[in-house]
Amino acid sequence: MTDEAGTVSPDLRIRQLEEDLLKEKDRLDKLYTGYMELQKEAEEKTAVIEVLEKEAIDKEIELEGLDSLLSGKDSRIRGLELDGAKSGKRVEHLEPELEKMEEMYTRESARLGRVFEVAEDLDEALRVAKAELSTRDDWYVQHMQVFEDLNEAIKTRYDMIDSAIEAIREQELKQATFRERMDEALEAAAESEEEADDDDDDDADDE
């Protein structure tokens, strides 16, 4: 709406400004929406980049580990080759000794065969001896009472012999004492007789 001088009326101007404002707000909303989408995509790409970087670091570490492992394997392979060469030389030097050992083994095997034969014979002899010992033990158990009675009889006999020897010793002691008493009595009688003879001789002299 314009006046007669051709100027824009305030109402029209306000409506135009409001329309411009709406258009600008709509543009800003679209720009904000686009900005948020771009930010979201950037964050997703950053996350992907971080994952890829981590995977790259892991791959690098893995490669370093593989290099170290391969280096260690190479060293071990060289060591094994060296040990193999040394073992080959040792085998060459040990072959004569091995032949001697094989010969000794053959002789020892034959000797052990004979030893086993002797051992089997000894086992058989031991089995027979055990059977005989078992038979003897059975016989002893069956006749054990007889041996006990015989042992008791022998003990009784020795007790009787000891008692007889003790009785003989006591009798000999009594006889020795009796002889001593008889000798003493005879000596006393002889002395009395001599004294009596001396008294008779004295009386005769006095007369």
Long-range contacts (C-beta under 8 A, 24 or more apart in sequence): none
